[in-house]
Amino acid sequence: MTSTQSQRQNGASPEEAVVSLESVRRTYYLGEPVDALDGVSLSLPEGSFTAVMGPSGSGKSTLMNMIGCLDTPDEGTVTVNGQDVGALPDGKRARLRGAELGFIFQQFNLLPRLTAAENVTLPMVFQTVVDEGRRERAETLLTRVGLGDRLDHTPPELSGGQRQRVAIARALVNEPSVLLADEPTGNLDTETGSTIMDLFEELHEEGRTILMVTHERHIAEHADRIVHLVDGQIEEIEDLGGDSA
């Protein structure tokens, strides 16, 4: 099955999708050319939960970078909420990234000297949200993820699972169209990882659009579908029975 055929069967049309990739190619030159993505087409319907799996070097990180507006394709188009990412100047692409995308990382990427609430408000600072509403918004989201009693704790005072909850609250603070999660349970024990995935399922049930990269099958199975990448191409899109696939 080709990637385009898989898209038609498992995703929305580009016009209906929150994010769409059309025949995306990205080549890196590491002594010789390496096609990190080789003609990938994929759509993320609104409210969908998509997991991406594949061996090391399959293109998972490059796909995430493309959707996250951190890189642009050599060929093809990446569209986020109707905007062609590759056609935007750097400043507008950065603003799109801050407004429409929420990032959750394996390493949490929290600033150690800031409190949980201050870490959550950072994306609002970069989007020039007025100061008056920042703290209240952070308190609401940290309470939402079960950390209402940890607002003024710094990351070194929190467990791994609590740090990831802070990172999730931070990703939600600007009401993004898409949550991008890169190995969100990779640094967590099994029980804590399961708790974090329960939170992802709650966010999905609320209508959030989620794209998650993982190497763990049991984590990927929380999604509606699994995109299997091999050598920069979509080998298969596995429908897990979700309504949005």
C-alpha atoms as an extended CHARMM CRD file, in Angstrom:
* protein
*
       245  EXT
         1         1  MET       CA              0.0000000000        0.0000000000        0.0000000000  PROA      1               0.0000000000
         2         2  THR       CA              1.3710000000        3.4250000000       -0.8870000000  PROA      2               0.0000000000
         3         3  SER       CA              1.4190000000        6.2920000000        1.6020000000  PROA      3               0.0000000000
         4         4  THR       CA             -1.2160000000        8.1620000000       -0.4200000000  PROA      4               0.0000000000
         5         5  GLN       CA             -3.5190000000        5.1460000000       -0.4070000000  PROA      5               0.0000000000
         6         6  SER       CA             -2.9870000000        4.7960000000        3.3390000000  PROA      6               0.0000000000
         7         7  GLN       CA             -3.8280000000        8.4680000000        3.8250000000  PROA      7               0.0000000000
         8         8  ARG       CA             -7.0950000000        8.1310000000        1.9170000000  PROA      8               0.0000000000
         9         9  GLN       CA             -8.1190000000        5.1480000000        3.9670000000  PROA      9               0.0000000000
        10        10  ASN       CA             -6.9590000000        6.4120000000        7.3830000000  PROA      10              0.0000000000
        11        11  GLY       CA             -6.9640000000       10.2230000000        7.3620000000  PROA      11              0.0000000000
        12        12  ALA       CA             -8.9380000000       13.2420000000        6.3240000000  PROA      12              0.0000000000
        13        13  SER       CA             -8.4100000000       14.9920000000        3.0420000000  PROA      13              0.0000000000
        14        14  PRO       CA             -5.8060000000       17.7870000000        3.2100000000  PROA      14              0.0000000000
        15        15  GLU       CA             -8.6220000000       20.3580000000        3.1000000000  PROA      15              0.0000000000
        16        16  GLU       CA            -10.2590000000       18.8180000000        6.2020000000  PROA      16              0.0000000000
        17        17  ALA       CA             -7.1370000000       18.0450000000        8.2200000000  PROA      17              0.0000000000
        18        18  VAL       CA             -5.5780000000       20.0980000000       11.0040000000  PROA      18              0.0000000000
        19        19  VAL       CA             -2.1820000000       19.0130000000        9.6500000000  PROA      19              0.0000000000
        20        20  SER       CA             -1.3940000000       17.5470000000        6.2470000000  PROA      20              0.0000000000
        21        21  LEU       CA              1.7760000000       16.4390000000        4.5000000000  PROA      21              0.0000000000
        22        22  GLU       CA              1.7220000000       16.0320000000        0.7370000000  PROA      22              0.0000000000
        23        23  SER       CA              4.5730000000       14.1380000000       -0.9620000000  PROA      23              0.0000000000
        24        24  VAL       CA              7.0920000000       15.4670000000        1.5660000000  PROA      24              0.0000000000
        25        25  ARG       CA             10.7460000000       14.7700000000        0.9130000000  PROA      25              0.0000000000
        26        26  ARG       CA             13.6250000000       15.8120000000        3.1730000000  PROA      26              0.0000000000
        27        27  THR       CA             17.1970000000       14.8850000000        2.3140000000  PROA      27              0.0000000000
        28        28  TYR       CA             20.2370000000       15.3580000000        4.5530000000  PROA      28              0.0000000000
        29        29  TYR       CA             23.7880000000       15.2240000000        3.2900000000  PROA      29              0.0000000000
        30        30  LEU       CA             26.0020000000       13.2450000000        5.6490000000  PROA      30              0.0000000000
        31        31  GLY       CA             28.8470000000       12.4860000000        3.3010000000  PROA      31              0.0000000000
        32        32  GLU       CA             26.1990000000       11.1090000000        0.9630000000  PROA      32              0.0000000000
        33        33  PRO       CA             22.5060000000       11.9750000000        0.5700000000  PROA      33              0.0000000000
        34        34  VAL       CA             20.1110000000       10.3500000000        3.0590000000  PROA      34              0.0000000000
        35        35  ASP       CA             16.3650000000       10.5960000000        2.4520000000  PROA      35              0.0000000000
        36        36  ALA       CA             14.9960000000       11.1030000000        5.9570000000  PROA      36              0.0000000000
        37        37  LEU       CA             11.5070000000       11.4210000000        4.4500000000  PROA      37              0.0000000000
        38        38  ASP       CA             10.8520000000       10.0570000000        0.9880000000  PROA      38              0.0000000000
        39        39  GLY       CA              7.5390000000       11.2240000000       -0.4830000000  PROA      39              0.0000000000
        40        40  VAL       CA              5.4410000000       11.0200000000        2.6920000000  PROA      40              0.0000000000
        41        41  SER       CA              1.7510000000       11.9690000000        2.5930000000  PROA      41              0.0000000000
        42        42  LEU       CA             -0.2540000000       11.9830000000        5.8030000000  PROA      42              0.0000000000
        43        43  SER       CA             -3.2220000000       13.8470000000        7.2800000000  PROA      43              0.0000000000
        44        44  LEU       CA             -4.1520000000       14.4200000000       10.9280000000  PROA      44              0.0000000000
        45        45  PRO       CA             -7.9180000000       14.8550000000       11.2480000000  PROA      45              0.0000000000
        46        46  GLU       CA             -9.1700000000       17.1130000000       14.0170000000  PROA      46              0.0000000000
        47        47  GLY       CA             -9.5500000000       15.1490000000       17.2410000000  PROA      47              0.0000000000
        48        48  SER       CA             -7.4150000000       12.2280000000       16.0540000000  PROA      48              0.0000000000
        49        49  PHE       CA             -4.7650000000       10.4220000000       18.1070000000  PROA      49              0.0000000000
        50        50  THR       CA             -1.9320000000        9.1230000000       15.9210000000  PROA      50              0.0000000000
        51        51  ALA       CA              1.1450000000        7.2140000000       17.0640000000  PROA      51              0.0000000000
        52        52  VAL       CA              4.2910000000        6.9480000000       14.9490000000  PROA      52              0.0000000000
        53        53  MET       CA              6.6220000000        3.9590000000       15.2540000000  PROA      53              0.0000000000
        54        54  GLY       CA              9.7050000000        2.8110000000       13.3820000000  PROA      54              0.0000000000
        55        55  PRO       CA             13.3210000000        1.7510000000       13.8570000000  PROA      55              0.0000000000
        56        56  SER       CA             16.1150000000        4.2230000000       14.4810000000  PROA      56              0.0000000000
        57        57  GLY       CA             16.7150000000        6.2810000000       11.3430000000  PROA      57              0.0000000000
        58        58  SER       CA             13.2440000000        5.6130000000        9.9260000000  PROA      58              0.0000000000
        59        59  GLY       CA             12.3020000000        9.3080000000        9.8200000000  PROA      59              0.0000000000
        60        60  LYS       CA             10.2520000000        9.6730000000       13.0080000000  PROA      60              0.0000000000
        61        61  SER       CA             12.1250000000       12.7220000000       14.2970000000  PROA      61              0.0000000000
        62        62  THR       CA             12.1460000000       14.3760000000       10.8800000000  PROA      62              0.0000000000
        63        63  LEU       CA              8.3850000000       13.8540000000       10.5720000000  PROA      63              0.0000000000
        64        64  MET       CA              7.8960000000       15.4090000000       14.0060000000  PROA      64              0.0000000000
        65        65  ASN       CA             10.1350000000       18.3470000000       13.0700000000  PROA      65              0.0000000000
        66        66  MET       CA              8.1720000000       18.9450000000        9.8750000000  PROA      66              0.0000000000
        67        67  ILE       CA              4.8090000000       18.9520000000       11.6220000000  PROA      67              0.0000000000
        68        68  GLY       CA              6.2880000000       21.0000000000       14.4600000000  PROA      68              0.0000000000
        69        69  CYS       CA              7.4290000000       23.7690000000       12.0750000000  PROA      69              0.0000000000
        70        70  LEU       CA             11.0460000000       23.1790000000       13.1280000000  PROA      70              0.0000000000
        71        71  ASP       CA             12.1100000000       22.2110000000        9.5980000000  PROA      71              0.0000000000
        72        72  THR       CA             10.7820000000       22.5940000000        6.0660000000  PROA      72              0.0000000000
        73        73  PRO       CA             10.6500000000       20.0720000000        3.2230000000  PROA      73              0.0000000000
        74        74  ASP       CA             12.9140000000       19.9890000000        0.1850000000  PROA      74              0.0000000000
        75        75  GLU       CA              9.8730000000       18.9150000000       -1.8200000000  PROA      75              0.0000000000
        76        76  GLY       CA              6.1680000000       18.7030000000       -1.0860000000  PROA      76              0.0000000000
        77        77  THR       CA              4.0620000000       20.7280000000        1.3430000000  PROA      77              0.0000000000
        78        78  VAL       CA              3.3430000000       20.7380000000        5.0630000000  PROA      78              0.0000000000
        79        79  THR       CA              0.1410000000       22.5320000000        6.0630000000  PROA      79              0.0000000000
        80        80  VAL       CA             -0.8480000000       23.4380000000        9.6230000000  PROA      80              0.0000000000
        81        81  ASN       CA             -4.3580000000       24.8480000000       10.0630000000  PROA      81              0.0000000000
        82        82  GLY       CA             -4.4470000000       25.8490000000        6.4250000000  PROA      82              0.0000000000
        83        83  GLN       CA             -1.0370000000       27.5520000000        6.3750000000  PROA      83              0.0000000000
        84        84  ASP       CA              1.7650000000       26.2930000000        4.1450000000  PROA      84              0.0000000000
        85        85  VAL       CA              4.6660000000       26.0340000000        6.5880000000  PROA      85              0.0000000000
        86        86  GLY       CA              7.3620000000       26.1000000000        3.9260000000  PROA      86              0.0000000000
        87        87  ALA       CA              6.0180000000       29.3240000000        2.4060000000  PROA      87              0.0000000000
        88        88  LEU       CA              6.1930000000       31.2620000000        5.6820000000  PROA      88              0.0000000000
        89        89  PRO       CA              9.1480000000       33.4470000000        6.6530000000  PROA      89              0.0000000000
        90        90  ASP       CA             10.9730000000       32.4050000000        9.8270000000  PROA      90              0.0000000000
        91        91  GLY       CA              9.1830000000       34.8600000000       12.1020000000  PROA      91              0.0000000000
        92        92  LYS       CA              5.6910000000       33.8710000000       11.0000000000  PROA      92              0.0000000000
        93        93  ARG       CA              6.6090000000       30.1970000000       11.1710000000  PROA      93              0.0000000000
        94        94  ALA       CA              7.7800000000       30.6830000000       14.7660000000  PROA      94              0.0000000000
        95        95  ARG       CA              4.5280000000       32.4270000000       15.6650000000  PROA      95              0.0000000000
        96        96  LEU       CA              2.5350000000       29.6240000000       14.0530000000  PROA      96              0.0000000000
        97        97  ARG       CA              4.5380000000       27.0870000000       16.0430000000  PROA      97              0.0000000000
        98        98  GLY       CA              3.9000000000       28.9100000000       19.3100000000  PROA      98              0.0000000000
        99        99  ALA       CA              0.2010000000       29.4290000000       18.7040000000  PROA      99              0.0000000000
       100       100  GLU       CA             -0.8970000000       26.1770000000       17.0720000000  PROA      100             0.0000000000
       101       101  LEU       CA              1.4490000000       23.4870000000       18.4170000000  PROA      101             0.0000000000
       102       102  GLY       CA              2.1090000000       22.1810000000       21.9160000000  PROA      102             0.0000000000
       103       103  PHE       CA              5.2880000000       20.1630000000       22.4940000000  PROA      103             0.0000000000
       104       104  ILE       CA              5.8470000000       17.4000000000       25.0540000000  PROA      104             0.0000000000
       105       105  PHE       CA              9.3380000000       15.9050000000       25.2280000000  PROA      105             0.0000000000
       106       106  GLN       CA             10.9490000000       12.8130000000       26.7230000000  PROA      106             0.0000000000
       107       107  GLN       CA             13.4200000000       15.0010000000       28.6500000000  PROA      107             0.0000000000
       108       108  PHE       CA             10.6170000000       17.3180000000       29.9130000000  PROA      108             0.0000000000
       109       109  ASN       CA             12.6910000000       20.4380000000       28.9690000000  PROA      109             0.0000000000
       110       110  LEU       CA             11.6700000000       22.4060000000       32.0640000000  PROA      110             0.0000000000
       111       111  LEU       CA             13.7640000000       25.2740000000       33.3870000000  PROA      111             0.0000000000
       112       112  PRO       CA             15.0880000000       24.0390000000       36.7620000000  PROA      112             0.0000000000
       113       113  ARG       CA             15.0910000000       27.4030000000       38.5540000000  PROA      113             0.0000000000
       114       114  LEU       CA             11.5100000000       28.2730000000       37.6430000000  PROA      114             0.0000000000
       115       115  THR       CA              8.4970000000       26.9890000000       39.5420000000  PROA      115             0.0000000000
       116       116  ALA       CA              5.9630000000       24.6730000000       37.9400000000  PROA      116             0.0000000000
       117       117  ALA       CA              3.6170000000       27.6270000000       37.3920000000  PROA      117             0.0000000000
       118       118  GLU       CA              6.3680000000       29.7640000000       35.8790000000  PROA      118             0.0000000000
       119       119  ASN       CA              7.3820000000       26.9580000000       33.4980000000  PROA      119             0.0000000000
       120       120  VAL       CA              3.7910000000       26.6140000000       32.3430000000  PROA      120             0.0000000000
       121       121  THR       CA              3.4530000000       30.3370000000       31.6460000000  PROA      121             0.0000000000
       122       122  LEU       CA              6.5760000000       30.5670000000       29.4540000000  PROA      122             0.0000000000
       123       123  PRO       CA              4.8130000000       29.9030000000       26.1170000000  PROA      123             0.0000000000
       124       124  MET       CA              2.3550000000       32.6660000000       26.9770000000  PROA      124             0.0000000000
       125       125  VAL       CA              5.2410000000       35.1000000000       27.4600000000  PROA      125             0.0000000000
       126       126  PHE       CA              6.5250000000       34.3610000000       23.9580000000  PROA      126             0.0000000000
       127       127  GLN       CA              3.0130000000       34.8700000000       22.5680000000  PROA      127             0.0000000000
       128       128  THR       CA              2.8020000000       38.2320000000       24.3920000000  PROA      128             0.0000000000
       129       129  VAL       CA             -0.2120000000       37.2070000000       26.4700000000  PROA      129             0.0000000000
       130       130  VAL       CA             -0.9200000000       39.8960000000       29.0850000000  PROA      130             0.0000000000
       131       131  ASP       CA              0.6160000000       39.1330000000       32.4660000000  PROA      131             0.0000000000
       132       132  GLU       CA             -2.6650000000       39.3790000000       34.3440000000  PROA      132             0.0000000000
       133       133  GLY       CA             -4.0100000000       36.0800000000       33.0220000000  PROA      133             0.0000000000
       134       134  ARG       CA             -0.8690000000       33.9690000000       33.0240000000  PROA      134             0.0000000000
       135       135  ARG       CA             -0.7700000000       32.7890000000       36.6150000000  PROA      135             0.0000000000
       136       136  GLU       CA             -4.4750000000       31.9730000000       36.6670000000  PROA      136             0.0000000000
       137       137  ARG       CA             -4.1580000000       29.9690000000       33.4600000000  PROA      137             0.0000000000
       138       138  ALA       CA             -1.1630000000       28.0480000000       34.8540000000  PROA      138             0.0000000000
       139       139  GLU       CA             -3.0210000000       27.2830000000       38.0840000000  PROA      139             0.0000000000
       140       140  THR       CA             -6.0260000000       25.9990000000       36.1480000000  PROA      140             0.0000000000
       141       141  LEU       CA             -3.9460000000       23.6850000000       33.9650000000  PROA      141             0.0000000000
       142       142  LEU       CA             -1.7280000000       22.3840000000       36.7610000000  PROA      142             0.0000000000
       143       143  THR       CA             -4.8410000000       21.6000000000       38.7750000000  PROA      143             0.0000000000
       144       144  ARG       CA             -6.2310000000       19.8650000000       35.6710000000  PROA      144             0.0000000000
       145       145  VAL       CA             -3.2040000000       17.5350000000       35.5650000000  PROA      145             0.0000000000
       146       146  GLY       CA             -3.2680000000       16.8680000000       39.3060000000  PROA      146             0.0000000000
       147       147  LEU       CA             -0.5990000000       19.3300000000       40.4540000000  PROA      147             0.0000000000
       148       148  GLY       CA             -2.6790000000       22.0620000000       42.0470000000  PROA      148             0.0000000000
       149       149  ASP       CA             -0.6400000000       21.6170000000       45.2410000000  PROA      149             0.0000000000
       150       150  ARG       CA              2.7280000000       21.8670000000       43.4350000000  PROA      150             0.0000000000
       151       151  LEU       CA              2.4240000000       25.2720000000       41.7840000000  PROA      151             0.0000000000
       152       152  ASP       CA              5.4950000000       26.7570000000       43.4560000000  PROA      152             0.0000000000
       153       153  HSD       CA              7.7050000000       23.6600000000       43.3850000000  PROA      153             0.0000000000
       154       154  THR       CA             10.7060000000       23.6940000000       41.0450000000  PROA      154             0.0000000000
       155       155  PRO       CA             11.4640000000       20.7040000000       38.7690000000  PROA      155             0.0000000000
       156       156  PRO       CA             14.1860000000       19.2790000000       41.1010000000  PROA      156             0.0000000000
       157       157  GLU       CA             11.4850000000       19.0710000000       43.7840000000  PROA      157             0.0000000000
       158       158  LEU       CA              9.1760000000       17.0170000000       41.5530000000  PROA      158             0.0000000000
       159       159  SER       CA              9.1490000000       13.3700000000       40.4820000000  PROA      159             0.0000000000
       160       160  GLY       CA              9.5650000000       12.3530000000       36.8490000000  PROA      160             0.0000000000
       161       161  GLY       CA              5.8530000000       11.8500000000       36.4320000000  PROA      161             0.0000000000
       162       162  GLN       CA              5.0990000000       15.2140000000       37.9990000000  PROA      162             0.0000000000
       163       163  ARG       CA              7.6050000000       16.9210000000       35.6900000000  PROA      163             0.0000000000
       164       164  GLN       CA              5.9110000000       15.3600000000       32.6820000000  PROA      164             0.0000000000
       165       165  ARG       CA              2.5580000000       16.6210000000       33.9540000000  PROA      165             0.0000000000
       166       166  VAL       CA              4.0270000000       20.1250000000       34.1600000000  PROA      166             0.0000000000
       167       167  ALA       CA              5.2550000000       19.6950000000       30.5730000000  PROA      167             0.0000000000
       168       168  ILE       CA              1.7760000000       18.6380000000       29.4540000000  PROA      168             0.0000000000
       169       169  ALA       CA              0.2200000000       21.6660000000       31.1700000000  PROA      169             0.0000000000
       170       170  ARG       CA              2.7960000000       23.8890000000       29.4680000000  PROA      170             0.0000000000
       171       171  ALA       CA              1.9540000000       22.3370000000       26.0850000000  PROA      171             0.0000000000
       172       172  LEU       CA             -1.7340000000       23.1410000000       26.6180000000  PROA      172             0.0000000000
       173       173  VAL       CA             -1.3500000000       26.7140000000       27.8370000000  PROA      173             0.0000000000
       174       174  ASN       CA             -1.8220000000       28.4360000000       24.4580000000  PROA      174             0.0000000000
       175       175  GLU       CA             -4.7400000000       26.1830000000       23.4350000000  PROA      175             0.0000000000
       176       176  PRO       CA             -2.8390000000       24.6180000000       20.5190000000  PROA      176             0.0000000000
       177       177  SER       CA             -4.5110000000       22.8680000000       17.6200000000  PROA      177             0.0000000000
       178       178  VAL       CA             -2.1540000000       19.8790000000       17.8910000000  PROA      178             0.0000000000
       179       179  LEU       CA             -0.1860000000       18.2560000000       20.7180000000  PROA      179             0.0000000000
       180       180  LEU       CA              3.1410000000       16.7620000000       19.6130000000  PROA      180             0.0000000000
       181       181  ALA       CA              4.5720000000       14.2130000000       22.0380000000  PROA      181             0.0000000000
       182       182  ASP       CA              8.0650000000       12.8030000000       21.4720000000  PROA      182             0.0000000000
       183       183  GLU       CA              8.5840000000        9.6350000000       23.5600000000  PROA      183             0.0000000000
       184       184  PRO       CA              6.5010000000       11.1150000000       26.4240000000  PROA      184             0.0000000000
       185       185  THR       CA              6.9370000000        8.0450000000       28.6550000000  PROA      185             0.0000000000
       186       186  GLY       CA             10.5370000000        7.2490000000       27.7050000000  PROA      186             0.0000000000
       187       187  ASN       CA             12.0160000000        8.4600000000       31.0140000000  PROA      187             0.0000000000
       188       188  LEU       CA              9.2540000000        7.0940000000       33.2320000000  PROA      188             0.0000000000
       189       189  ASP       CA              8.7060000000        3.7830000000       34.9800000000  PROA      189             0.0000000000
       190       190  THR       CA              5.8660000000        1.5710000000       33.7520000000  PROA      190             0.0000000000
       191       191  GLU       CA              3.3140000000        2.6170000000       36.3590000000  PROA      191             0.0000000000
       192       192  THR       CA              4.0080000000        6.3400000000       35.9580000000  PROA      192             0.0000000000
       193       193  GLY       CA              3.9890000000        5.9890000000       32.1770000000  PROA      193             0.0000000000
       194       194  SER       CA              0.5820000000        4.3430000000       32.3510000000  PROA      194             0.0000000000
       195       195  THR       CA             -0.7290000000        7.2580000000       34.4110000000  PROA      195             0.0000000000
       196       196  ILE       CA              0.5870000000        9.7400000000       31.8540000000  PROA      196             0.0000000000
       197       197  MET       CA             -1.0810000000        7.8030000000       29.0360000000  PROA      197             0.0000000000
       198       198  ASP       CA             -4.3650000000        7.8850000000       30.9430000000  PROA      198             0.0000000000
       199       199  LEU       CA             -4.0350000000       11.6600000000       30.8660000000  PROA      199             0.0000000000
       200       200  PHE       CA             -3.3710000000       11.5790000000       27.1070000000  PROA      200             0.0000000000
       201       201  GLU       CA             -6.5180000000        9.5190000000       26.6220000000  PROA      201             0.0000000000
       202       202  GLU       CA             -8.5170000000       12.0670000000       28.6250000000  PROA      202             0.0000000000
       203       203  LEU       CA             -7.1550000000       14.8680000000       26.4400000000  PROA      203             0.0000000000
       204       204  HSD       CA             -8.0600000000       12.8740000000       23.3360000000  PROA      204             0.0000000000
       205       205  GLU       CA            -11.5840000000       12.2820000000       24.6200000000  PROA      205             0.0000000000
       206       206  GLU       CA            -11.8890000000       16.0530000000       25.0470000000  PROA      206             0.0000000000
       207       207  GLY       CA            -11.2150000000       16.4360000000       21.3220000000  PROA      207             0.0000000000
       208       208  ARG       CA             -7.4960000000       17.2150000000       21.3040000000  PROA      208             0.0000000000
       209       209  THR       CA             -5.5140000000       16.2770000000       18.1940000000  PROA      209             0.0000000000
       210       210  ILE       CA             -2.4200000000       14.3260000000       19.2450000000  PROA      210             0.0000000000
       211       211  LEU       CA              0.6130000000       13.0310000000       17.3620000000  PROA      211             0.0000000000
       212       212  MET       CA              2.9190000000       10.8470000000       19.4450000000  PROA      212             0.0000000000
       213       213  VAL       CA              6.2670000000        9.2670000000       18.5570000000  PROA      213             0.0000000000
       214       214  THR       CA              7.0890000000        6.1410000000       20.5560000000  PROA      214             0.0000000000
       215       215  HSD       CA              9.1120000000        2.9550000000       20.2460000000  PROA      215             0.0000000000
       216       216  GLU       CA              6.8650000000        1.0630000000       22.6790000000  PROA      216             0.0000000000
       217       217  ARG       CA              3.9910000000       -0.9060000000       21.1980000000  PROA      217             0.0000000000
       218       218  HSD       CA              1.8610000000       -0.8340000000       24.3600000000  PROA      218             0.0000000000
       219       219  ILE       CA              2.1380000000        2.9560000000       24.4560000000  PROA      219             0.0000000000
       220       220  ALA       CA              1.2670000000        3.3040000000       20.7610000000  PROA      220             0.0000000000
       221       221  GLU       CA             -1.8600000000        1.2150000000       21.2830000000  PROA      221             0.0000000000
       222       222  HSD       CA             -3.4520000000        4.0800000000       23.2140000000  PROA      222             0.0000000000
       223       223  ALA       CA             -3.8340000000        5.8620000000       19.8590000000  PROA      223             0.0000000000
       224       224  ASP       CA             -6.5110000000        5.4940000000       17.1610000000  PROA      224             0.0000000000
       225       225  ARG       CA             -3.9400000000        4.4140000000       14.6000000000  PROA      225             0.0000000000
       226       226  ILE       CA             -0.2450000000        3.6620000000       14.2830000000  PROA      226             0.0000000000
       227       227  VAL       CA              1.8410000000        4.9900000000       11.4080000000  PROA      227             0.0000000000
       228       228  HSD       CA              4.7640000000        2.6300000000       10.7340000000  PROA      228             0.0000000000
       229       229  LEU       CA              7.7770000000        4.3600000000        9.1660000000  PROA      229             0.0000000000
       230       230  VAL       CA             10.6300000000        2.4920000000        7.4870000000  PROA      230             0.0000000000
       231       231  ASP       CA             13.4860000000        4.1770000000        5.5970000000  PROA      231             0.0000000000
       232       232  GLY       CA             11.6540000000        7.4820000000        5.3370000000  PROA      232             0.0000000000
       233       233  GLN       CA              8.4450000000        6.0070000000        3.9440000000  PROA      233             0.0000000000
       234       234  ILE       CA              5.1120000000        4.9630000000        5.4250000000  PROA      234             0.0000000000
       235       235  GLU       CA              5.1170000000        1.1820000000        5.3400000000  PROA      235             0.0000000000
       236       236  GLU       CA              1.6710000000        0.7910000000        6.8980000000  PROA      236             0.0000000000
       237       237  ILE       CA             -1.0270000000        2.7380000000        8.7320000000  PROA      237             0.0000000000
       238       238  GLU       CA             -2.5990000000        0.4400000000       11.2800000000  PROA      238             0.0000000000
       239       239  ASP       CA             -6.1680000000        1.2560000000       12.2510000000  PROA      239             0.0000000000
       240       240  LEU       CA             -6.8040000000        0.4670000000       15.9310000000  PROA      240             0.0000000000
       241       241  GLY       CA            -10.5190000000        1.1390000000       15.7070000000  PROA      241             0.0000000000
       242       242  GLY       CA            -10.6520000000        4.7980000000       16.7560000000  PROA      242             0.0000000000
       243       243  ASP       CA            -13.4740000000        6.9320000000       15.4720000000  PROA      243             0.0000000000
       244       244  SER       CA            -11.1600000000        9.4560000000       13.7980000000  PROA      244             0.0000000000
       245       245  ALA       CA             -8.9770000000        7.1100000000       11.7590000000  PROA      245             0.0000000000
